[in-house]
Each structure stands twice: as C-alpha cells, then as structure tokens.
Amino acid sequence: MKHFESSSGYWASWMWRAIQLAALADGCTSPNPLVGAIVVDSTGKLVGEGFHARAGMPHAEVLALAQAGNQAKDGTLLVTLEPCCHQGRTPPCTEAILKSGISRVVVALQDPDPRVSGGGISFLRNAGLEVITGVLDREAAYQNRAFIFRVKHGRPWGILKWAMSLDGKTGLPNGASKWITEKKARNWVHNLRAKCDAVIIGSGTLRHDDPLLTSRGKSDPEPLRVVLTSSLDLPSNAQLWDITKAKTVIAYASDALKDQPNQFPAGPERLKLNSTEPIELLNALGAKDCNSVLWEGGGSIAASAIKQGCVQEIAIVMAPKLLGGSASMTPLSDLGFKSMDEVIFASNCYMKQLGEDWLFRTVLY
C-alpha cells in the first residue's frame, strides 16, 4: 500500500474536486445539504466519485463507493460533509463505508444536523478507520451555508436581490422600471432563482409588475413562488395564478379573511400566518423544507426582512445608468438608523461584470 500523509494539506486538491461535484446539484437537494464524494485507491488513483442529486436519492458516498467497487479496498474516501449514521430516506452511509473496505475517510465539515453532529465520525473511528477532518472546511461551510443556517435557526437562508442604477434608483417616479439591466444580468437572476427554494414578493410588487418569478426552465421543479400580503386585495388575473409553470403560495394573516373572504385565486396554495412579518413567513417556509429563499419585493418588505434578520446575503445588479429624481424608487425603505454607527456594514464583498452591468454580492455575517 502506498503511503499517504495524514495531514489535511495533502488531501486538499481531492477535496476541492468533491466540492465541485457537490455544486452540480445546487438548488436541487433541499432539505438535504450539498455533498460530493471521491474515492482514491491505495495507489493514489481516482476510482470513484459521486454527488447527492436530490432528497431521497442515493448519497454521494454510496455513489462514489459503488463506482469504485472492489478498488475501494484499503483506499480513501473524501467527502464534503460528515457521513450520516442514522436511517433516513436512505440507509446510513457509515454502513456502506465499512462494507467497502475503505481504510481512511477524509471529511471537510462536521454535519450540524443533531442526528449526526460528530456521530458518523466517531462511529468510523471506533470501527478502526483513520478519519481526517477539517480539510477545506471553510469552503465546504460556505457551499452549505443555507443548509447550516436552516438547521441552526429553523428558517431558510435569505438572499435579498434588487436591480438599480448607478445613483441607487430602482425605478422612475412614475414607476417605470423595465428594464434597468440588460439581458445578461437578467439571465444571471434566472440562474440565482434556480438555486433557491422559494422566491418572495409582496402584493404591491404583484400588482405593479405582474412578475412570472421562474428560472425560465433552468430548474426542475421551479422554485416556489410566494406572495406575502397583509390583505387579500389581489388582482384577479396574474401570471402567478397559473401553477402549471410553478407552484404559488399566498401567505396571509389569519384575520385578512374577515374583510375579503372570497379573494383567493383557485390555483395557489393558501398559507395562513398569525401575522405577515417576514420572520413568521420564513419559519413557515423552514417547516416546508426550504433551505434558501430569494427576496424580490419592494423597499418596504426588503427593509422589514433586513430588520428581522431574514436577510443573510444581498445581491445587487447595478446598471451604468442615471435615473435621477428625489421621487424615484429606491431599493429600501427606512431602516430606522439615527447615526452612522448604527448602519449595516457589508464586509464580505464580491464584484463581477455581467455584460454592461455589474453584480455586487455580499454575505452579512
């Protein structure tokens, strides 16, 4: 058997490949995490790989070991998340690992799920396998930030998105806003939706824009489309009422029915809440197995979501245009700050050009 160093640095390049494999299912695995796995035989040759494609389907480790077959014996399994040790929709991965004859397991990140949370690592070590942990753990944690957040907080990771001009305007005083950005940027937004479990707007955006809110076929199924409304003053005809393209949910306060008991369109699902606060909606979507949501509403709902801790990431597409006017539309309503010491500081920033437009992205933690 060829000697391999037990240091985490040796395995980093293989783990990076496993992370890339996991990314192939981005947006498809909720409520499960993204997981990729690699099997390297005793001579250092890649003999198996796999990724978890969807909840209920085989886990990455099982697929990689099946592809490796007998070549897995005395080899190394690299996996981006700790192997499960409990019976879920599929059998425990730790059993498949022991049966394969693998002698070493390299793990990027410990699973935050309390059903696992170190149990898989302990099980394998107690069975006599060498287990190395923490290889590219920061990269693996970032990839699964939505899953980790939902497990810890019980609600989805929130991404707030808006498109604006150079002078920070999202629309003209008369409400005209199509199109601030160009086609390449809009295509990027469709890709972003495809990686989220739900897209949320308020009833004002529904009435003003009549949006479709799909990924334009980039994901199957399409993300859940959610209208959060404090009243049931909804248009009788809207693209969202056609649920042949994607499912739609109308989230409303329980007392709204008293004023307008017959205002529900026939197709969408009804989601009754105690209030229409963003935090309550996200708790309900967490119970629906959503790992991540995309906020695409107006300034009022966006500001409320930020104030209630329902936004962990912001994505802004900025067009090289000047709209001007103090009455022009802006992405956020008042956040209630009284001094510069109170304002939110974005410290983890990323910028990328999208054709003529620019993408600005930041994680708020």
VOPAGU-2260 file (C-alpha; in pm, 1 decimal, decimal comma):
REM VOPAGU-2260
SITE   aa  ch    i         X         Y         Z
SITE  MET   A    0       0,0       0,0       0,0
SITE  LYS   A    1     133,3     341,5     -97,0
SITE  HIS   A    2     198,8     571,7     199,2
SITE  PHE   A    3      -7,4     889,9     222,1
SITE  GLU   A    4      46,6    1172,5     462,4
SITE  SER   A    5    -227,6    1208,2     722,7
SITE  SER   A    6    -203,7    1587,0     711,2
SITE  SER   A    7    -504,3    1772,7     579,7
SITE  GLY   A    8    -293,4    1963,0     326,2
SITE  TYR   A    9    -224,3    1651,0     121,4
SITE  TRP   A   10    -592,7    1592,5      52,4
SITE  ALA   A   11    -697,7    1948,5     -30,6
SITE  SER   A   12    -692,4    1911,5    -410,5
SITE  TRP   A   13    -905,2    1597,4    -399,3
SITE  MET   A   14   -1147,4    1763,5    -159,2
SITE  TRP   A   15   -1178,8    2058,2    -392,5
SITE  ARG   A   16   -1291,3    1817,0    -664,1
SITE  ALA   A   17   -1552,6    1677,3    -423,9
SITE  ILE   A   18   -1678,7    2031,1    -354,7
SITE  GLN   A   19   -1710,4    2092,7    -727,9
SITE  LEU   A   20   -1909,5    1770,8    -764,9
SITE  ALA   A   21   -2143,9    1877,7    -484,5
SITE  ALA   A   22   -2211,5    2205,5    -665,7
SITE  LEU   A   23   -2364,9    2017,4    -959,2
SITE  ALA   A   24   -2683,5    1975,3    -754,1
SITE  ASP   A   25   -2701,0    2334,0    -627,2
SITE  GLY   A   26   -3067,3    2422,9    -568,7
SITE  CYS   A   27   -3192,0    2063,0    -600,5
SITE  THR   A   28   -3124,3    1889,6    -267,3
SITE  SER   A   29   -3336,6    2071,0      -6,4
SITE  PRO   A   30   -3393,6    1994,6     271,5
SITE  ASN   A   31   -3070,3    1798,0     238,4
SITE  PRO   A   32   -2724,1    1952,9     203,4
SITE  LEU   A   33   -2496,0    1958,2     -98,5
SITE  VAL   A   34   -2249,3    1670,0     -75,3
SITE  GLY   A   35   -1975,7    1542,9    -305,0
SITE  ALA   A   36   -1751,0    1239,3    -258,0
SITE  ILE   A   37   -1430,6    1099,2    -410,7
SITE  VAL   A   38   -1269,2     755,4    -374,5
SITE  VAL   A   39    -893,7     727,3    -422,4
SITE  ASP   A   40    -741,4     377,8    -426,4
SITE  SER   A   41    -433,4     264,7    -237,7
SITE  THR   A   42    -203,9     381,7    -520,2
SITE  GLY   A   43    -346,5     735,8    -531,3
SITE  LYS   A   44    -570,6     682,8    -836,0
SITE  LEU   A   45    -923,2     822,2    -862,6
SITE  VAL   A   46   -1157,6     522,7    -884,0
SITE  GLY   A   47   -1496,4     661,5    -786,7
SITE  GLU   A   48   -1691,8     983,0    -746,3
SITE  GLY   A   49   -2046,8    1093,7    -685,6
SITE  PHE   A   50   -2273,4    1368,0    -557,5
SITE  HIS   A   51   -2612,1    1382,4    -388,2
SITE  ALA   A   52   -2858,1    1489,9    -658,3
SITE  ARG   A   53   -3190,7    1516,5    -473,3
SITE  ALA   A   54   -3355,3    1429,3    -141,3
SITE  GLY   A   55   -3447,2    1060,9    -136,9
SITE  MET   A   56   -3180,7     968,0    -390,7
SITE  PRO   A   57   -2852,5     789,7    -302,3
SITE  HIS   A   58   -2598,1     986,0    -103,6
SITE  ALA   A   59   -2267,9    1094,4    -254,6
SITE  GLU   A   60   -2061,7     841,4     -57,6
SITE  VAL   A   61   -2274,7     547,6    -170,9
SITE  LEU   A   62   -2249,0     650,3    -536,3
SITE  ALA   A   63   -1872,4     701,6    -519,4
SITE  LEU   A   64   -1815,9     367,2    -345,4
SITE  ALA   A   65   -2041,9     185,1    -591,9
SITE  GLN   A   66   -1843,6     326,4    -882,4
SITE  ALA   A   67   -1515,0     226,5    -717,5
SITE  GLY   A   68   -1631,9    -128,4    -643,1
SITE  ASN   A   69   -1352,7    -358,4    -523,6
SITE  GLN   A   70   -1094,6     -87,6    -593,1
SITE  ALA   A   71   -1214,7      93,0    -280,9
SITE  LYS   A   72   -1049,5    -164,6     -54,8
SITE  ASP   A   73    -769,5      -4,1     150,6
SITE  GLY   A   74    -838,6     324,0     -26,3
SITE  THR   A   75    -951,5     668,1      89,2
SITE  LEU   A   76   -1296,2     822,5      76,6
SITE  LEU   A   77   -1311,5    1202,6      68,6
SITE  VAL   A   78   -1648,5    1362,0     142,2
SITE  THR   A   79   -1750,5    1726,5     182,7
SITE  LEU   A   80   -1984,2    1657,2     477,0
SITE  GLU   A   81   -1966,4    1404,8     759,3
SITE  PRO   A   82   -2120,7    1069,4     656,6
SITE  CYS   A   83   -2463,1    1006,9     810,0
SITE  CYS   A   84   -2501,5     737,5    1075,1
SITE  HIS   A   85   -2882,1     732,3    1101,6
SITE  GLN   A   86   -3164,7     580,5     899,7
SITE  GLY   A   87   -3338,4     849,7     694,7
SITE  ARG   A   88   -3488,0     819,4     348,6
SITE  THR   A   89   -3178,3     613,2     267,7
SITE  PRO   A   90   -2965,1     377,6     483,6
SITE  PRO   A   91   -2672,0     513,8     688,3
SITE  CYS   A   92   -2365,5     589,7     476,8
SITE  THR   A   93   -2137,5     465,4     754,6
SITE  GLU   A   94   -2256,4     109,1     688,2
SITE  ALA   A   95   -2168,1     132,4     318,4
SITE  ILE   A   96   -1825,0     271,6     408,2
SITE  LEU   A   97   -1745,6     -21,1     638,9
SITE  LYS   A   98   -1862,9    -277,4     384,0
SITE  SER   A   99   -1644,7    -121,1     111,1
SITE  GLY   A  100   -1313,8    -193,8     283,7
SITE  ILE   A  101   -1210,8     172,9     288,7
SITE  SER   A  102    -932,2     233,2     538,6
SITE  ARG   A  103    -936,0     612,5     556,7
SITE  VAL   A  104   -1210,0     877,7     543,9
SITE  VAL   A  105   -1133,1    1247,7     490,2
SITE  VAL   A  106   -1413,2    1485,0     589,4
SITE  ALA   A  107   -1437,9    1855,1     515,1
SITE  LEU   A  108   -1715,1    1955,4     753,0
SITE  GLN   A  109   -1891,4    1806,8    1053,9
SITE  ASP   A  110   -2265,6    1776,7     991,2
SITE  PRO   A  111   -2462,8    2030,3    1204,4
SITE  ASP   A  112   -2771,8    1804,8    1192,3
SITE  PRO   A  113   -2821,5    1685,0    1553,7
SITE  ARG   A  114   -2897,4    1335,6    1421,3
SITE  VAL   A  115   -2534,5    1317,7    1306,2
SITE  SER   A  116   -2321,7    1600,2    1456,9
SITE  GLY   A  117   -2000,0    1404,5    1505,1
SITE  GLY   A  118   -2168,1    1066,3    1540,7
SITE  GLY   A  119   -2063,8     949,5    1195,4
SITE  ILE   A  120   -1701,6    1044,2    1256,8
SITE  SER   A  121   -1698,1     869,9    1597,0
SITE  PHE   A  122   -1860,9     557,8    1451,8
SITE  LEU   A  123   -1595,0     524,8    1182,7
SITE  ARG   A  124   -1307,1     586,4    1422,9
SITE  ASN   A  125   -1444,4     331,7    1669,1
SITE  ALA   A  126   -1461,1      84,4    1380,3
SITE  GLY   A  127   -1085,3     127,1    1328,7
SITE  LEU   A  128   -1078,9     363,1    1031,2
SITE  GLU   A  129    -848,6     660,5    1013,6
SITE  VAL   A  130   -1060,2     977,3     993,7
SITE  ILE   A  131    -915,5    1315,7     898,0
SITE  THR   A  132   -1139,6    1619,0     945,9
SITE  GLY   A  133   -1135,0    1989,2     860,3
SITE  VAL   A  134    -997,8    1966,3     504,4
SITE  LEU   A  135   -1132,3    2275,2     320,8
SITE  ASP   A  136   -1389,9    2311,9     596,8
SITE  ARG   A  137   -1439,8    2684,2     530,9
SITE  GLU   A  138   -1510,2    2623,5     164,1
SITE  ALA   A  139   -1749,0    2339,7     245,6
SITE  ALA   A  140   -1926,8    2552,2     507,4
SITE  TYR   A  141   -1973,9    2834,7     257,4
SITE  GLN   A  142   -2114,9    2595,9      -1,1
SITE  ASN   A  143   -2366,3    2464,1     252,3
SITE  ARG   A  144   -2433,1    2794,8     429,3
SITE  ALA   A  145   -2806,8    2774,4     356,9
SITE  PHE   A  146   -2842,1    2420,8     493,5
SITE  ILE   A  147   -2634,7    2501,7     801,2
SITE  PHE   A  148   -2837,9    2816,0     869,7
SITE  ARG   A  149   -3170,8    2632,9     844,9
SITE  VAL   A  150   -3054,9    2352,5    1075,3
SITE  LYS   A  151   -2935,1    2602,0    1337,4
SITE  HIS   A  152   -3219,4    2855,0    1316,1
SITE  GLY   A  153   -3516,0    2663,5    1176,9
SITE  ARG   A  154   -3567,8    2903,5     888,0
SITE  PRO   A  155   -3414,1    2942,5     540,8
SITE  TRP   A  156   -3112,5    3147,2     442,3
SITE  GLY   A  157   -3240,7    3472,7     294,1
SITE  ILE   A  158   -3097,2    3639,5     -16,8
SITE  LEU   A  159   -3217,8    3990,9     -98,6
SITE  LYS   A  160   -3186,1    4087,5    -465,8
SITE  TRP   A  161   -3251,4    4410,2    -647,9
SITE  ALA   A  162   -3150,6    4584,1    -971,4
SITE  MET   A  163   -3064,3    4952,8    -965,3
SITE  SER   A  164   -2898,5    5240,6   -1146,9
SITE  LEU   A  165   -2562,7    5398,9   -1063,0
SITE  ASP   A  166   -2742,3    5652,9    -845,2
SITE  GLY   A  167   -2920,9    5384,3    -644,5
SITE  LYS   A  168   -3265,0    5402,2    -807,1
SITE  THR   A  169   -3483,8    5101,8    -886,3
SITE  GLY   A  170   -3743,9    5288,9   -1090,6
SITE  LEU   A  171   -3855,3    5628,3   -1217,7
SITE  PRO   A  172   -4102,0    5848,7   -1024,1
SITE  ASN   A  173   -4383,6    5720,3   -1247,3
SITE  GLY   A  174   -4297,8    5359,6   -1153,0
SITE  ALA   A  175   -4127,9    5262,5   -1481,5
SITE  SER   A  176   -3850,3    5013,1   -1410,3
SITE  LYS   A  177   -3824,9    4773,6   -1709,2
SITE  TRP   A  178   -3554,0    4723,1   -1795,5
SITE  ILE   A  179   -3283,6    4881,6   -1579,5
SITE  THR   A  180   -3042,5    4596,7   -1650,8
SITE  GLU   A  181   -2956,6    4415,9   -1973,2
SITE  LYS   A  182   -3025,2    4060,3   -2086,5
SITE  LYS   A  183   -2707,9    3900,6   -1945,5
SITE  ALA   A  184   -2782,2    4032,0   -1597,9
SITE  ARG   A  185   -3143,0    3914,6   -1616,9
SITE  ASN   A  186   -3020,4    3570,1   -1719,0
SITE  TRP   A  187   -2798,2    3568,9   -1408,9
SITE  VAL   A  188   -3106,4    3638,8   -1196,0
SITE  HIS   A  189   -3281,2    3337,9   -1352,9
SITE  ASN   A  190   -2979,6    3124,7   -1252,6
SITE  LEU   A  191   -2998,1    3263,8    -898,2
SITE  ARG   A  192   -3367,3    3175,6    -872,4
SITE  ALA   A  193   -3286,1    2823,7    -991,3
SITE  LYS   A  194   -3063,8    2776,0    -685,5
SITE  CYS   A  195   -3328,4    2892,7    -436,7
SITE  ASP   A  196   -3623,1    2700,2    -296,3
SITE  ALA   A  197   -3863,2    2994,8    -294,3
SITE  VAL   A  198   -3895,0    3347,3    -436,3
SITE  ILE   A  199   -4084,5    3601,2    -223,7
SITE  ILE   A  200   -4262,0    3922,5    -321,7
SITE  GLY   A  201   -4526,5    4142,5    -164,0
SITE  SER   A  202   -4871,6    4216,9    -304,0
SITE  GLY   A  203   -4754,1    4562,1    -418,6
SITE  THR   A  204   -4494,3    4410,0    -649,6
SITE  LEU   A  205   -4756,2    4162,3    -771,5
SITE  ARG   A  206   -4999,3    4440,1    -863,3
SITE  HIS   A  207   -4737,0    4669,1   -1016,5
SITE  ASP   A  208   -4516,0    4424,2   -1209,8
SITE  ASP   A  209   -4724,2    4106,5   -1258,3
SITE  PRO   A  210   -4398,4    3903,0   -1248,7
SITE  LEU   A  211   -4351,2    3540,4   -1352,6
SITE  LEU   A  212   -4074,7    3468,2   -1095,5
SITE  THR   A  213   -3947,3    3148,9   -1257,7
SITE  SER   A  214   -3595,4    3044,1   -1353,7
SITE  ARG   A  215   -3714,9    3022,7   -1715,8
SITE  GLY   A  216   -3667,1    2647,6   -1713,8
SITE  LYS   A  217   -3322,3    2641,9   -1551,6
SITE  SER   A  218   -3451,3    2435,5   -1256,9
SITE  ASP   A  219   -3697,0    2147,6   -1231,2
SITE  PRO   A  220   -3904,2    2187,9   -1028,7
SITE  GLU   A  221   -3917,2    2566,1   -1038,6
SITE  PRO   A  222   -3876,1    2749,3    -707,1
SITE  LEU   A  223   -4188,0    2805,6    -501,7
SITE  ARG   A  224   -4338,4    3149,6    -573,1
SITE  VAL   A  225   -4462,9    3322,2    -257,0
SITE  VAL   A  226   -4682,1    3631,6    -228,0
SITE  LEU   A  227   -4677,6    3781,1     122,5
SITE  THR   A  228   -4983,3    4000,2     168,9
SITE  SER   A  229   -5127,7    4183,5     468,7
SITE  SER   A  230   -5464,5    4198,5     293,1
SITE  LEU   A  231   -5624,7    3993,7      20,5
SITE  ASP   A  232   -5654,4    4284,5    -218,0
SITE  LEU   A  233   -5507,9    4078,1    -501,1
SITE  PRO   A  234   -5555,5    4109,8    -877,7
SITE  SER   A  235   -5798,4    3858,7   -1025,4
SITE  ASN   A  236   -5558,3    3788,4   -1313,0
SITE  ALA   A  237   -5185,5    3741,5   -1257,0
SITE  GLN   A  238   -4915,6    3522,9   -1407,9
SITE  LEU   A  239   -4853,3    3367,3   -1066,3
SITE  TRP   A  240   -5202,3    3217,6   -1058,2
SITE  ASP   A  241   -5103,3    2981,1   -1338,9
SITE  ILE   A  242   -4949,4    2693,9   -1142,8
SITE  THR   A  243   -4874,0    2480,9   -1447,5
SITE  LYS   A  244   -4533,4    2653,1   -1469,1
SITE  ALA   A  245   -4452,8    2664,3   -1097,4
SITE  LYS   A  246   -4629,1    2635,1    -763,0
SITE  THR   A  247   -4754,1    2953,6    -596,9
SITE  VAL   A  248   -4827,7    3018,5    -229,9
SITE  ILE   A  249   -5030,2    3310,8     -94,9
SITE  ALA   A  250   -4914,4    3382,5     261,2
SITE  TYR   A  251   -5160,6    3595,7     453,7
SITE  ALA   A  252   -5259,0    3697,2     806,0
SITE  SER   A  253   -5537,2    3487,8     955,9
SITE  ASP   A  254   -5760,6    3790,7    1011,9
SITE  ALA   A  255   -5743,0    3901,5     644,9
SITE  LEU   A  256   -6026,4    3667,1     554,9
SITE  LYS   A  257   -6266,5    3867,1     771,5
SITE  ASP   A  258   -6252,9    4161,1     532,5
SITE  GLN   A  259   -6221,3    3978,7     199,6
SITE  PRO   A  260   -6326,4    3613,7     240,9
SITE  ASN   A  261   -6353,4    3537,1    -131,9
SITE  GLN   A  262   -6033,9    3685,3    -270,8
SITE  PHE   A  263   -5830,1    3369,9    -326,2
SITE  PRO   A  264   -5747,0    3263,9    -682,1
SITE  ALA   A  265   -5823,0    2898,5    -749,1
SITE  GLY   A  266   -5472,2    2764,3    -815,8
SITE  PRO   A  267   -5228,8    2883,4    -545,0
SITE  GLU   A  268   -5180,5    2719,1    -207,3
SITE  ARG   A  269   -5302,0    2912,7      96,7
SITE  LEU   A  270   -5058,6    2964,5     384,7
SITE  LYS   A  271   -5226,7    3115,9     689,3
SITE  LEU   A  272   -4994,5    3300,3     928,9
SITE  ASN   A  273   -5053,3    3471,4    1261,7
SITE  SER   A  274   -4902,8    3783,6    1105,9
SITE  THR   A  275   -4732,7    3883,2     782,5
SITE  GLU   A  276   -4399,1    3960,6     944,8
SITE  PRO   A  277   -4110,3    3824,1     732,9
SITE  ILE   A  278   -3975,1    3619,7    1025,1
SITE  GLU   A  279   -4302,7    3428,6    1058,3
SITE  LEU   A  280   -4312,8    3354,0     686,9
SITE  LEU   A  281   -3958,1    3217,8     693,0
SITE  ASN   A  282   -4033,5    2997,4     992,9
SITE  ALA   A  283   -4324,2    2853,0     792,7
SITE  LEU   A  284   -4104,8    2802,1     484,7
SITE  GLY   A  285   -3841,8    2633,6     701,1
SITE  ALA   A  286   -4111,5    2386,1     803,5
SITE  LYS   A  287   -4171,0    2330,8     430,4
SITE  ASP   A  288   -3806,4    2216,8     394,9
SITE  CYS   A  289   -3678,4    2533,8     225,6
SITE  ASN   A  290   -3304,3    2585,7     272,0
SITE  SER   A  291   -3285,5    2920,0      87,8
SITE  VAL   A  292   -3524,2    3192,9     -24,6
SITE  LEU   A  293   -3487,2    3489,5    -257,7
SITE  TRP   A  294   -3647,6    3820,7    -160,1
SITE  GLU   A  295   -3754,7    4011,1    -473,4
SITE  GLY   A  296   -4009,6    4253,5    -329,6
SITE  GLY   A  297   -4013,2    4630,5    -296,2
SITE  GLY   A  298   -3842,0    4860,3     -49,0
SITE  SER   A  299   -4085,2    4810,8     237,6
SITE  ILE   A  300   -4077,1    4432,0     250,2
SITE  ALA   A  301   -3699,0    4434,9     192,0
SITE  ALA   A  302   -3637,8    4669,3     486,4
SITE  SER   A  303   -3863,3    4463,4     713,7
SITE  ALA   A  304   -3680,8    4143,6     614,8
SITE  ILE   A  305   -3344,1    4301,9     696,4
SITE  LYS   A  306   -3461,5    4436,7    1033,1
SITE  GLN   A  307   -3598,9    4096,7    1136,4
SITE  GLY   A  308   -3280,8    3905,4    1049,4
SITE  CYS   A  309   -3434,3    3740,7     743,3
SITE  VAL   A  310   -3156,9    3852,9     506,0
SITE  GLN   A  311   -2814,6    3688,9     523,8
SITE  GLU   A  312   -2693,3    3778,0     175,3
SITE  ILE   A  313   -2750,3    4065,9     -66,5
SITE  ALA   A  314   -2715,3    4052,2    -445,6
SITE  ILE   A  315   -2732,5    4382,1    -633,6
SITE  VAL   A  316   -2719,2    4417,0   -1010,9
SITE  MET   A  317   -2611,4    4771,2   -1097,8
SITE  ALA   A  318   -2662,5    4922,8   -1441,1
SITE  PRO   A  319   -2443,3    5206,8   -1579,6
SITE  LYS   A  320   -2743,6    5440,1   -1592,1
SITE  LEU   A  321   -2854,9    5753,2   -1407,5
SITE  LEU   A  322   -3224,7    5784,8   -1327,3
SITE  GLY   A  323   -3214,1    6091,5   -1102,3
SITE  GLY   A  324   -3500,1    6247,1    -909,3
SITE  SER   A  325   -3565,9    6251,9    -537,5
SITE  ALA   A  326   -3903,5    6089,0    -603,6
SITE  SER   A  327   -3750,3    5794,3    -790,7
SITE  MET   A  328   -3790,3    5448,3    -642,5
SITE  THR   A  329   -3520,1    5313,8    -408,1
SITE  PRO   A  330   -3448,1    4954,2    -303,6
SITE  LEU   A  331   -3501,8    5000,0      71,6
SITE  SER   A  332   -3744,2    5196,8     284,2
SITE  ASP   A  333   -3636,4    5345,7     618,1
SITE  LEU   A  334   -3430,1    5111,9     835,1
SITE  GLY   A  335   -3466,5    5340,8    1136,6
SITE  PHE   A  336   -3099,9    5432,8    1175,8
SITE  LYS   A  337   -3019,9    5761,9    1352,3
SITE  SER   A  338   -2641,0    5766,3    1320,8
SITE  MET   A  339   -2367,3    5619,1    1102,7
SITE  ASP   A  340   -2265,7    5399,3    1394,9
SITE  GLU   A  341   -2590,9    5204,4    1351,7
SITE  VAL   A  342   -2575,6    5130,4     979,3
SITE  ILE   A  343   -2513,7    4782,9     838,0
SITE  PHE   A  344   -2157,8    4734,6     715,1
SITE  ALA   A  345   -2100,8    4481,2     436,6
SITE  SER   A  346   -1756,0    4333,5     493,4
SITE  ASN   A  347   -1761,5    4024,2     269,3
SITE  CYS   A  348   -1798,4    4170,2     -79,3
SITE  TYR   A  349   -1763,8    4034,7    -430,3
SITE  MET   A  350   -1799,8    4212,4    -765,5
SITE  LYS   A  351   -1832,7    4072,8   -1116,3
SITE  GLN   A  352   -1916,7    4224,8   -1454,8
SITE  LEU   A  353   -2226,2    4097,3   -1633,2
SITE  GLY   A  354   -2212,7    4242,8   -1982,0
SITE  GLU   A  355   -2268,2    4617,6   -1939,8
SITE  ASP   A  356   -2391,6    4570,1   -1582,8
SITE  TRP   A  357   -2215,8    4487,0   -1257,0
SITE  LEU   A  358   -2301,2    4232,0    -989,3
SITE  PHE   A  359   -2230,4    4322,3    -627,2
SITE  ARG   A  360   -2274,3    4042,2    -375,3
SITE  THR   A  361   -2215,6    4034,3      -1,6
SITE  VAL   A  362   -2280,3    3795,1     286,6
SITE  LEU   A  363   -2395,2    3965,7     606,3
SITE  TYR   A  364   -2228,0    3773,4     888,4
